[in-house]
Amino acid sequence: MNITLEQAEMAIQAAKTKAKEIDTLMNIAVVDAGANLIAFMHMDDAWLGSIDIAQKKAKTARFFNMDSGEIGKLSQPGSPLYNIEHSNSGLITFPGGVCIKDSSGKIIGAIGVSGSTVENDHTVAQSGADAVK
């Protein structure tokens, strides 16, 4: 099963609402189960450099079926996935990428958010992922 455009738009809307609530500007990307971009939103005046980061966070989460921040913990020097960020045409291994699951718990896509602190990025991404069921 893949995320639908309607579900992707719901995730983006929820993430945008959370970004406004915490007073930050974000780039928000949603990919399907195959890590293909389905929907994207760039809030006015959000960092241009974060466009690519948001998309890569979403892909990273989907490629490995875990939050991008969890990959980051495993990719530190001396850890089992050290240097993984250089694979797959570049990954982002800090928080802000979250898998999106359907009501049965199956991963149907992922959301990536960038534009603020990694804590805010993760909070906004989680809000988007939680909106899809």
Rosetta constraint file for C-alpha pairs under 8 A:
AtomPair CA 1 CA 33 HARMONIC 7.51 0.50
AtomPair CA 1 CA 108 HARMONIC 5.94 0.50
AtomPair CA 2 CA 32 HARMONIC 5.79 0.50
AtomPair CA 2 CA 33 HARMONIC 5.45 0.50
AtomPair CA 2 CA 108 HARMONIC 4.71 0.50
AtomPair CA 2 CA 109 HARMONIC 6.68 0.50
AtomPair CA 3 CA 7 HARMONIC 6.16 0.50
AtomPair CA 3 CA 8 HARMONIC 6.60 0.50
AtomPair CA 3 CA 32 HARMONIC 5.51 0.50
AtomPair CA 3 CA 33 HARMONIC 7.00 0.50
AtomPair CA 3 CA 108 HARMONIC 5.04 0.50
AtomPair CA 3 CA 109 HARMONIC 5.80 0.50
AtomPair CA 4 CA 8 HARMONIC 6.19 0.50
AtomPair CA 5 CA 9 HARMONIC 6.08 0.50
AtomPair CA 5 CA 38 HARMONIC 6.59 0.50
AtomPair CA 5 CA 39 HARMONIC 7.16 0.50
AtomPair CA 6 CA 10 HARMONIC 6.27 0.50
AtomPair CA 7 CA 11 HARMONIC 6.27 0.50
AtomPair CA 7 CA 132 HARMONIC 5.99 0.50
AtomPair CA 8 CA 12 HARMONIC 6.26 0.50
AtomPair CA 8 CA 30 HARMONIC 6.08 0.50
AtomPair CA 8 CA 38 HARMONIC 6.97 0.50
AtomPair CA 8 CA 39 HARMONIC 6.22 0.50
AtomPair CA 8 CA 132 HARMONIC 7.89 0.50
AtomPair CA 9 CA 13 HARMONIC 6.07 0.50
AtomPair CA 9 CA 39 HARMONIC 6.85 0.50
AtomPair CA 10 CA 14 HARMONIC 6.16 0.50
AtomPair CA 10 CA 128 HARMONIC 7.39 0.50
AtomPair CA 10 CA 131 HARMONIC 6.47 0.50
AtomPair CA 10 CA 132 HARMONIC 6.77 0.50
AtomPair CA 11 CA 15 HARMONIC 6.11 0.50
AtomPair CA 11 CA 30 HARMONIC 7.81 0.50
AtomPair CA 11 CA 111 HARMONIC 7.73 0.50
AtomPair CA 11 CA 127 HARMONIC 7.58 0.50
AtomPair CA 11 CA 128 HARMONIC 4.04 0.50
AtomPair CA 11 CA 129 HARMONIC 5.86 0.50
AtomPair CA 11 CA 130 HARMONIC 7.64 0.50
AtomPair CA 11 CA 131 HARMONIC 5.57 0.50
AtomPair CA 11 CA 132 HARMONIC 6.19 0.50
AtomPair CA 12 CA 16 HARMONIC 5.98 0.50
AtomPair CA 12 CA 28 HARMONIC 6.47 0.50
AtomPair CA 12 CA 29 HARMONIC 7.56 0.50
AtomPair CA 12 CA 30 HARMONIC 7.53 0.50
AtomPair CA 12 CA 39 HARMONIC 7.88 0.50
AtomPair CA 12 CA 40 HARMONIC 7.61 0.50
AtomPair CA 12 CA 41 HARMONIC 7.18 0.50
AtomPair CA 12 CA 128 HARMONIC 5.91 0.50
AtomPair CA 13 CA 17 HARMONIC 6.13 0.50
AtomPair CA 13 CA 128 HARMONIC 7.29 0.50
AtomPair CA 14 CA 18 HARMONIC 6.29 0.50
AtomPair CA 14 CA 127 HARMONIC 6.05 0.50
AtomPair CA 14 CA 128 HARMONIC 4.96 0.50
AtomPair CA 14 CA 131 HARMONIC 6.29 0.50
AtomPair CA 15 CA 19 HARMONIC 6.12 0.50
AtomPair CA 15 CA 28 HARMONIC 7.50 0.50
AtomPair CA 15 CA 124 HARMONIC 5.03 0.50
AtomPair CA 15 CA 125 HARMONIC 6.06 0.50
AtomPair CA 15 CA 126 HARMONIC 7.77 0.50
AtomPair CA 15 CA 127 HARMONIC 5.46 0.50
AtomPair CA 15 CA 128 HARMONIC 4.42 0.50
AtomPair CA 16 CA 20 HARMONIC 6.23 0.50
AtomPair CA 16 CA 26 HARMONIC 7.53 0.50
AtomPair CA 16 CA 28 HARMONIC 7.91 0.50
AtomPair CA 16 CA 124 HARMONIC 7.54 0.50
AtomPair CA 17 CA 21 HARMONIC 6.15 0.50
AtomPair CA 18 CA 22 HARMONIC 6.29 0.50
AtomPair CA 18 CA 123 HARMONIC 7.95 0.50
AtomPair CA 18 CA 124 HARMONIC 5.67 0.50
AtomPair CA 18 CA 127 HARMONIC 6.74 0.50
AtomPair CA 19 CA 23 HARMONIC 5.98 0.50
AtomPair CA 19 CA 24 HARMONIC 5.27 0.50
AtomPair CA 19 CA 25 HARMONIC 6.39 0.50
AtomPair CA 19 CA 26 HARMONIC 6.75 0.50
AtomPair CA 19 CA 124 HARMONIC 5.96 0.50
AtomPair CA 20 CA 24 HARMONIC 5.99 0.50
AtomPair CA 20 CA 25 HARMONIC 7.34 0.50
AtomPair CA 24 CA 115 HARMONIC 7.54 0.50
AtomPair CA 24 CA 116 HARMONIC 6.65 0.50
AtomPair CA 25 CA 43 HARMONIC 5.91 0.50
AtomPair CA 25 CA 44 HARMONIC 7.37 0.50
AtomPair CA 25 CA 45 HARMONIC 7.01 0.50
AtomPair CA 25 CA 46 HARMONIC 4.90 0.50
AtomPair CA 25 CA 47 HARMONIC 7.86 0.50
AtomPair CA 25 CA 115 HARMONIC 5.97 0.50
AtomPair CA 25 CA 116 HARMONIC 7.14 0.50
AtomPair CA 26 CA 42 HARMONIC 6.48 0.50
AtomPair CA 26 CA 43 HARMONIC 5.70 0.50
AtomPair CA 26 CA 46 HARMONIC 5.47 0.50
AtomPair CA 26 CA 47 HARMONIC 7.59 0.50
AtomPair CA 26 CA 50 HARMONIC 7.91 0.50
AtomPair CA 26 CA 113 HARMONIC 6.53 0.50
AtomPair CA 26 CA 114 HARMONIC 5.62 0.50
AtomPair CA 26 CA 115 HARMONIC 4.57 0.50
AtomPair CA 26 CA 116 HARMONIC 7.06 0.50
AtomPair CA 26 CA 121 HARMONIC 7.95 0.50
AtomPair CA 27 CA 40 HARMONIC 7.50 0.50
AtomPair CA 27 CA 41 HARMONIC 5.75 0.50
AtomPair CA 27 CA 42 HARMONIC 4.54 0.50
AtomPair CA 27 CA 43 HARMONIC 6.18 0.50
AtomPair CA 27 CA 46 HARMONIC 6.58 0.50
AtomPair CA 27 CA 47 HARMONIC 7.77 0.50
AtomPair CA 27 CA 50 HARMONIC 6.35 0.50
AtomPair CA 27 CA 51 HARMONIC 5.69 0.50
AtomPair CA 27 CA 54 HARMONIC 6.13 0.50
AtomPair CA 27 CA 113 HARMONIC 5.68 0.50
AtomPair CA 27 CA 114 HARMONIC 5.40 0.50
AtomPair CA 27 CA 115 HARMONIC 6.17 0.50
AtomPair CA 28 CA 40 HARMONIC 5.62 0.50
AtomPair CA 28 CA 41 HARMONIC 5.18 0.50
AtomPair CA 28 CA 42 HARMONIC 6.54 0.50
AtomPair CA 28 CA 51 HARMONIC 7.80 0.50
AtomPair CA 28 CA 54 HARMONIC 5.96 0.50
AtomPair CA 28 CA 55 HARMONIC 7.59 0.50
AtomPair CA 28 CA 111 HARMONIC 7.10 0.50
AtomPair CA 28 CA 112 HARMONIC 5.81 0.50
AtomPair CA 28 CA 113 HARMONIC 4.64 0.50
AtomPair CA 28 CA 114 HARMONIC 6.82 0.50
AtomPair CA 28 CA 125 HARMONIC 7.91 0.50
AtomPair CA 29 CA 37 HARMONIC 7.11 0.50
AtomPair CA 29 CA 38 HARMONIC 7.80 0.50
AtomPair CA 29 CA 39 HARMONIC 5.96 0.50
AtomPair CA 29 CA 40 HARMONIC 4.43 0.50
AtomPair CA 29 CA 41 HARMONIC 6.57 0.50
AtomPair CA 29 CA 54 HARMONIC 5.77 0.50
AtomPair CA 29 CA 55 HARMONIC 5.28 0.50
AtomPair CA 29 CA 58 HARMONIC 6.57 0.50
AtomPair CA 29 CA 111 HARMONIC 5.59 0.50
AtomPair CA 29 CA 112 HARMONIC 5.11 0.50
AtomPair CA 29 CA 113 HARMONIC 6.46 0.50
AtomPair CA 30 CA 37 HARMONIC 5.98 0.50
AtomPair CA 30 CA 38 HARMONIC 5.69 0.50
AtomPair CA 30 CA 39 HARMONIC 5.25 0.50
AtomPair CA 30 CA 40 HARMONIC 6.29 0.50
AtomPair CA 30 CA 55 HARMONIC 7.44 0.50
AtomPair CA 30 CA 58 HARMONIC 6.42 0.50
AtomPair CA 30 CA 109 HARMONIC 7.11 0.50
AtomPair CA 30 CA 110 HARMONIC 5.70 0.50
AtomPair CA 30 CA 111 HARMONIC 4.43 0.50
AtomPair CA 30 CA 112 HARMONIC 6.40 0.50
AtomPair CA 31 CA 35 HARMONIC 5.00 0.50
AtomPair CA 31 CA 36 HARMONIC 4.98 0.50
AtomPair CA 31 CA 37 HARMONIC 4.32 0.50
AtomPair CA 31 CA 38 HARMONIC 5.16 0.50
AtomPair CA 31 CA 39 HARMONIC 7.07 0.50
AtomPair CA 31 CA 55 HARMONIC 7.90 0.50
AtomPair CA 31 CA 58 HARMONIC 6.32 0.50
AtomPair CA 31 CA 59 HARMONIC 6.77 0.50
AtomPair CA 31 CA 62 HARMONIC 7.92 0.50
AtomPair CA 31 CA 109 HARMONIC 5.35 0.50
AtomPair CA 31 CA 110 HARMONIC 5.37 0.50
AtomPair CA 31 CA 111 HARMONIC 6.44 0.50
AtomPair CA 32 CA 36 HARMONIC 5.42 0.50
AtomPair CA 32 CA 37 HARMONIC 6.60 0.50
AtomPair CA 32 CA 38 HARMONIC 6.27 0.50
AtomPair CA 32 CA 108 HARMONIC 6.13 0.50
AtomPair CA 32 CA 109 HARMONIC 4.07 0.50
AtomPair CA 32 CA 110 HARMONIC 6.59 0.50
AtomPair CA 33 CA 62 HARMONIC 6.86 0.50
AtomPair CA 33 CA 107 HARMONIC 6.88 0.50
AtomPair CA 33 CA 108 HARMONIC 4.83 0.50
AtomPair CA 33 CA 109 HARMONIC 4.34 0.50
AtomPair CA 33 CA 110 HARMONIC 7.50 0.50
AtomPair CA 34 CA 62 HARMONIC 7.74 0.50
AtomPair CA 34 CA 109 HARMONIC 7.48 0.50
AtomPair CA 35 CA 58 HARMONIC 7.59 0.50
AtomPair CA 35 CA 59 HARMONIC 5.29 0.50
AtomPair CA 35 CA 62 HARMONIC 6.10 0.50
AtomPair CA 35 CA 63 HARMONIC 6.97 0.50
AtomPair CA 35 CA 109 HARMONIC 6.92 0.50
AtomPair CA 35 CA 110 HARMONIC 7.68 0.50
AtomPair CA 36 CA 59 HARMONIC 7.84 0.50
AtomPair CA 37 CA 55 HARMONIC 7.57 0.50
AtomPair CA 42 CA 46 HARMONIC 6.60 0.50
AtomPair CA 42 CA 51 HARMONIC 7.33 0.50
AtomPair CA 46 CA 50 HARMONIC 7.69 0.50
AtomPair CA 46 CA 115 HARMONIC 6.23 0.50
AtomPair CA 47 CA 51 HARMONIC 7.38 0.50
AtomPair CA 47 CA 115 HARMONIC 5.99 0.50
AtomPair CA 49 CA 53 HARMONIC 7.05 0.50
AtomPair CA 50 CA 54 HARMONIC 5.91 0.50
AtomPair CA 50 CA 114 HARMONIC 5.28 0.50
AtomPair CA 50 CA 115 HARMONIC 5.70 0.50
AtomPair CA 51 CA 55 HARMONIC 6.58 0.50
AtomPair CA 51 CA 114 HARMONIC 7.24 0.50
AtomPair CA 52 CA 56 HARMONIC 6.19 0.50
AtomPair CA 53 CA 57 HARMONIC 6.02 0.50
AtomPair CA 53 CA 92 HARMONIC 6.77 0.50
AtomPair CA 53 CA 112 HARMONIC 7.89 0.50
AtomPair CA 53 CA 113 HARMONIC 7.71 0.50
AtomPair CA 53 CA 114 HARMONIC 6.23 0.50
AtomPair CA 54 CA 58 HARMONIC 6.40 0.50
AtomPair CA 54 CA 96 HARMONIC 7.54 0.50
AtomPair CA 54 CA 97 HARMONIC 7.58 0.50
AtomPair CA 54 CA 112 HARMONIC 4.59 0.50
AtomPair CA 54 CA 113 HARMONIC 4.60 0.50
AtomPair CA 54 CA 114 HARMONIC 4.90 0.50
AtomPair CA 55 CA 59 HARMONIC 6.33 0.50
AtomPair CA 55 CA 112 HARMONIC 5.81 0.50
AtomPair CA 55 CA 113 HARMONIC 7.68 0.50
AtomPair CA 56 CA 60 HARMONIC 5.90 0.50
AtomPair CA 56 CA 90 HARMONIC 7.42 0.50
AtomPair CA 56 CA 91 HARMONIC 5.73 0.50
AtomPair CA 56 CA 92 HARMONIC 5.78 0.50
AtomPair CA 56 CA 112 HARMONIC 7.13 0.50
AtomPair CA 57 CA 61 HARMONIC 6.23 0.50
AtomPair CA 57 CA 68 HARMONIC 6.12 0.50
AtomPair CA 57 CA 91 HARMONIC 6.93 0.50
AtomPair CA 57 CA 92 HARMONIC 5.26 0.50
AtomPair CA 57 CA 93 HARMONIC 7.31 0.50
AtomPair CA 57 CA 94 HARMONIC 7.90 0.50
AtomPair CA 57 CA 95 HARMONIC 7.85 0.50
AtomPair CA 57 CA 96 HARMONIC 6.25 0.50
AtomPair CA 57 CA 97 HARMONIC 4.48 0.50
AtomPair CA 57 CA 98 HARMONIC 7.91 0.50
AtomPair CA 57 CA 111 HARMONIC 7.48 0.50
AtomPair CA 57 CA 112 HARMONIC 4.74 0.50
AtomPair CA 57 CA 113 HARMONIC 7.03 0.50
AtomPair CA 58 CA 62 HARMONIC 6.36 0.50
AtomPair CA 58 CA 68 HARMONIC 7.83 0.50
AtomPair CA 58 CA 96 HARMONIC 7.91 0.50
AtomPair CA 58 CA 97 HARMONIC 4.85 0.50
AtomPair CA 58 CA 98 HARMONIC 6.65 0.50
AtomPair CA 58 CA 99 HARMONIC 7.61 0.50
AtomPair CA 58 CA 110 HARMONIC 5.16 0.50
AtomPair CA 58 CA 111 HARMONIC 4.70 0.50
AtomPair CA 58 CA 112 HARMONIC 3.94 0.50
AtomPair CA 58 CA 113 HARMONIC 7.62 0.50
AtomPair CA 59 CA 63 HARMONIC 5.86 0.50
AtomPair CA 59 CA 91 HARMONIC 7.60 0.50
AtomPair CA 59 CA 97 HARMONIC 7.81 0.50
AtomPair CA 59 CA 110 HARMONIC 7.06 0.50
AtomPair CA 59 CA 112 HARMONIC 7.64 0.50
AtomPair CA 60 CA 64 HARMONIC 6.36 0.50
AtomPair CA 60 CA 67 HARMONIC 7.91 0.50
AtomPair CA 60 CA 68 HARMONIC 5.91 0.50
AtomPair CA 60 CA 91 HARMONIC 5.65 0.50
AtomPair CA 60 CA 92 HARMONIC 6.39 0.50
AtomPair CA 60 CA 93 HARMONIC 7.38 0.50
AtomPair CA 60 CA 97 HARMONIC 6.98 0.50
AtomPair CA 61 CA 65 HARMONIC 5.44 0.50
AtomPair CA 61 CA 66 HARMONIC 5.12 0.50
AtomPair CA 61 CA 67 HARMONIC 5.06 0.50
AtomPair CA 61 CA 68 HARMONIC 5.05 0.50
AtomPair CA 61 CA 97 HARMONIC 5.37 0.50
AtomPair CA 61 CA 98 HARMONIC 5.63 0.50
AtomPair CA 61 CA 99 HARMONIC 5.77 0.50
AtomPair CA 61 CA 110 HARMONIC 6.30 0.50
AtomPair CA 61 CA 111 HARMONIC 7.88 0.50
AtomPair CA 62 CA 66 HARMONIC 6.97 0.50
AtomPair CA 62 CA 98 HARMONIC 7.90 0.50
AtomPair CA 62 CA 99 HARMONIC 6.10 0.50
AtomPair CA 62 CA 109 HARMONIC 6.35 0.50
AtomPair CA 62 CA 110 HARMONIC 5.65 0.50
AtomPair CA 64 CA 71 HARMONIC 7.97 0.50
AtomPair CA 65 CA 99 HARMONIC 6.46 0.50
AtomPair CA 65 CA 107 HARMONIC 7.57 0.50
AtomPair CA 66 CA 70 HARMONIC 6.54 0.50
AtomPair CA 66 CA 71 HARMONIC 7.18 0.50
AtomPair CA 66 CA 98 HARMONIC 6.83 0.50
AtomPair CA 66 CA 99 HARMONIC 6.37 0.50
AtomPair CA 67 CA 71 HARMONIC 6.83 0.50
AtomPair CA 67 CA 95 HARMONIC 6.99 0.50
AtomPair CA 67 CA 96 HARMONIC 7.53 0.50
AtomPair CA 67 CA 97 HARMONIC 5.40 0.50
AtomPair CA 67 CA 98 HARMONIC 4.65 0.50
AtomPair CA 67 CA 99 HARMONIC 6.43 0.50
AtomPair CA 68 CA 72 HARMONIC 6.37 0.50
AtomPair CA 68 CA 92 HARMONIC 6.79 0.50
AtomPair CA 68 CA 93 HARMONIC 5.10 0.50
AtomPair CA 68 CA 94 HARMONIC 5.55 0.50
AtomPair CA 68 CA 95 HARMONIC 5.33 0.50
AtomPair CA 68 CA 96 HARMONIC 6.47 0.50
AtomPair CA 68 CA 97 HARMONIC 4.84 0.50
AtomPair CA 68 CA 98 HARMONIC 6.68 0.50
AtomPair CA 69 CA 73 HARMONIC 6.52 0.50
AtomPair CA 69 CA 93 HARMONIC 5.68 0.50
AtomPair CA 69 CA 94 HARMONIC 4.30 0.50
AtomPair CA 69 CA 95 HARMONIC 3.91 0.50
AtomPair CA 69 CA 96 HARMONIC 7.01 0.50
AtomPair CA 69 CA 97 HARMONIC 7.27 0.50
AtomPair CA 70 CA 74 HARMONIC 6.63 0.50
AtomPair CA 70 CA 93 HARMONIC 7.63 0.50
AtomPair CA 70 CA 94 HARMONIC 7.68 0.50
AtomPair CA 70 CA 95 HARMONIC 7.63 0.50
AtomPair CA 71 CA 75 HARMONIC 6.15 0.50
AtomPair CA 71 CA 81 HARMONIC 7.77 0.50
AtomPair CA 71 CA 93 HARMONIC 5.55 0.50
AtomPair CA 71 CA 94 HARMONIC 7.45 0.50
AtomPair CA 72 CA 76 HARMONIC 6.69 0.50
AtomPair CA 72 CA 93 HARMONIC 4.24 0.50
AtomPair CA 72 CA 94 HARMONIC 5.24 0.50
AtomPair CA 72 CA 95 HARMONIC 7.76 0.50
AtomPair CA 73 CA 79 HARMONIC 7.98 0.50
AtomPair CA 74 CA 79 HARMONIC 5.48 0.50
AtomPair CA 74 CA 80 HARMONIC 6.10 0.50
AtomPair CA 74 CA 81 HARMONIC 5.32 0.50
AtomPair CA 74 CA 82 HARMONIC 6.89 0.50
AtomPair CA 75 CA 79 HARMONIC 5.70 0.50
AtomPair CA 75 CA 80 HARMONIC 6.66 0.50
AtomPair CA 75 CA 81 HARMONIC 4.39 0.50
AtomPair CA 75 CA 82 HARMONIC 3.97 0.50
AtomPair CA 75 CA 83 HARMONIC 6.11 0.50
AtomPair CA 75 CA 84 HARMONIC 6.34 0.50
AtomPair CA 75 CA 85 HARMONIC 7.70 0.50
AtomPair CA 75 CA 93 HARMONIC 7.54 0.50
AtomPair CA 76 CA 81 HARMONIC 7.35 0.50
AtomPair CA 76 CA 82 HARMONIC 5.35 0.50
AtomPair CA 76 CA 83 HARMONIC 7.78 0.50
AtomPair CA 77 CA 82 HARMONIC 5.52 0.50
AtomPair CA 78 CA 82 HARMONIC 6.60 0.50
AtomPair CA 83 CA 87 HARMONIC 7.91 0.50
AtomPair CA 84 CA 91 HARMONIC 7.48 0.50
AtomPair CA 85 CA 90 HARMONIC 5.55 0.50
AtomPair CA 85 CA 91 HARMONIC 4.48 0.50
AtomPair CA 85 CA 92 HARMONIC 6.20 0.50
AtomPair CA 85 CA 93 HARMONIC 6.46 0.50
AtomPair CA 86 CA 90 HARMONIC 4.97 0.50
AtomPair CA 86 CA 91 HARMONIC 6.49 0.50
AtomPair CA 87 CA 91 HARMONIC 6.71 0.50
AtomPair CA 94 CA 118 HARMONIC 6.95 0.50
AtomPair CA 95 CA 118 HARMONIC 5.30 0.50
AtomPair CA 95 CA 119 HARMONIC 6.92 0.50
AtomPair CA 95 CA 121 HARMONIC 6.69 0.50
AtomPair CA 95 CA 122 HARMONIC 5.36 0.50
AtomPair CA 96 CA 111 HARMONIC 8.00 0.50
AtomPair CA 96 CA 112 HARMONIC 5.56 0.50
AtomPair CA 96 CA 113 HARMONIC 5.11 0.50
AtomPair CA 96 CA 114 HARMONIC 6.51 0.50
AtomPair CA 96 CA 118 HARMONIC 6.28 0.50
AtomPair CA 96 CA 119 HARMONIC 7.72 0.50
AtomPair CA 96 CA 120 HARMONIC 7.96 0.50
AtomPair CA 96 CA 121 HARMONIC 4.62 0.50
AtomPair CA 96 CA 122 HARMONIC 4.02 0.50
AtomPair CA 96 CA 123 HARMONIC 7.60 0.50
AtomPair CA 96 CA 124 HARMONIC 7.69 0.50
AtomPair CA 96 CA 125 HARMONIC 5.79 0.50
AtomPair CA 97 CA 110 HARMONIC 7.00 0.50
AtomPair CA 97 CA 111 HARMONIC 5.67 0.50
AtomPair CA 97 CA 112 HARMONIC 4.24 0.50
AtomPair CA 97 CA 113 HARMONIC 6.42 0.50
AtomPair CA 97 CA 122 HARMONIC 6.82 0.50
AtomPair CA 97 CA 125 HARMONIC 6.47 0.50
AtomPair CA 98 CA 110 HARMONIC 5.56 0.50
AtomPair CA 98 CA 111 HARMONIC 5.42 0.50
AtomPair CA 98 CA 112 HARMONIC 6.48 0.50
AtomPair CA 98 CA 122 HARMONIC 7.62 0.50
AtomPair CA 98 CA 125 HARMONIC 6.19 0.50
AtomPair CA 98 CA 126 HARMONIC 6.34 0.50
AtomPair CA 98 CA 129 HARMONIC 6.75 0.50
AtomPair CA 99 CA 107 HARMONIC 6.47 0.50
AtomPair CA 99 CA 108 HARMONIC 7.81 0.50
AtomPair CA 99 CA 109 HARMONIC 6.01 0.50
AtomPair CA 99 CA 110 HARMONIC 4.09 0.50
AtomPair CA 99 CA 111 HARMONIC 6.36 0.50
AtomPair CA 99 CA 129 HARMONIC 6.81 0.50
AtomPair CA 100 CA 107 HARMONIC 5.69 0.50
AtomPair CA 100 CA 108 HARMONIC 5.88 0.50
AtomPair CA 100 CA 109 HARMONIC 5.08 0.50
AtomPair CA 100 CA 110 HARMONIC 4.77 0.50
AtomPair CA 100 CA 111 HARMONIC 6.81 0.50
AtomPair CA 100 CA 129 HARMONIC 4.96 0.50
AtomPair CA 100 CA 130 HARMONIC 7.52 0.50
AtomPair CA 100 CA 132 HARMONIC 7.00 0.50
AtomPair CA 101 CA 105 HARMONIC 5.16 0.50
AtomPair CA 101 CA 106 HARMONIC 5.11 0.50
AtomPair CA 101 CA 107 HARMONIC 4.27 0.50
AtomPair CA 101 CA 108 HARMONIC 5.47 0.50
AtomPair CA 101 CA 109 HARMONIC 7.05 0.50
AtomPair CA 101 CA 129 HARMONIC 7.47 0.50
AtomPair CA 101 CA 132 HARMONIC 7.17 0.50
AtomPair CA 101 CA 133 HARMONIC 6.81 0.50
AtomPair CA 102 CA 106 HARMONIC 5.49 0.50
AtomPair CA 102 CA 107 HARMONIC 6.53 0.50
AtomPair CA 102 CA 108 HARMONIC 6.46 0.50
AtomPair CA 102 CA 132 HARMONIC 6.75 0.50
AtomPair CA 102 CA 133 HARMONIC 4.80 0.50
AtomPair CA 103 CA 133 HARMONIC 4.73 0.50
AtomPair CA 110 CA 129 HARMONIC 7.37 0.50
AtomPair CA 111 CA 125 HARMONIC 6.07 0.50
AtomPair CA 111 CA 128 HARMONIC 7.11 0.50
AtomPair CA 111 CA 129 HARMONIC 6.60 0.50
AtomPair CA 112 CA 125 HARMONIC 6.13 0.50
AtomPair CA 113 CA 121 HARMONIC 5.39 0.50
AtomPair CA 113 CA 122 HARMONIC 7.19 0.50
AtomPair CA 113 CA 124 HARMONIC 6.91 0.50
AtomPair CA 113 CA 125 HARMONIC 5.59 0.50
AtomPair CA 114 CA 118 HARMONIC 7.78 0.50
AtomPair CA 114 CA 121 HARMONIC 5.53 0.50
AtomPair CA 115 CA 121 HARMONIC 6.87 0.50
AtomPair CA 116 CA 120 HARMONIC 6.02 0.50
AtomPair CA 116 CA 121 HARMONIC 6.02 0.50
AtomPair CA 117 CA 121 HARMONIC 6.07 0.50
AtomPair CA 118 CA 122 HARMONIC 6.06 0.50
AtomPair CA 119 CA 123 HARMONIC 6.23 0.50
AtomPair CA 120 CA 124 HARMONIC 6.11 0.50
AtomPair CA 121 CA 125 HARMONIC 6.11 0.50
AtomPair CA 122 CA 126 HARMONIC 5.96 0.50
AtomPair CA 123 CA 127 HARMONIC 6.27 0.50
AtomPair CA 124 CA 128 HARMONIC 6.44 0.50
AtomPair CA 125 CA 129 HARMONIC 6.24 0.50
AtomPair CA 126 CA 130 HARMONIC 5.96 0.50
AtomPair CA 127 CA 131 HARMONIC 6.39 0.50
AtomPair CA 128 CA 132 HARMONIC 7.29 0.50
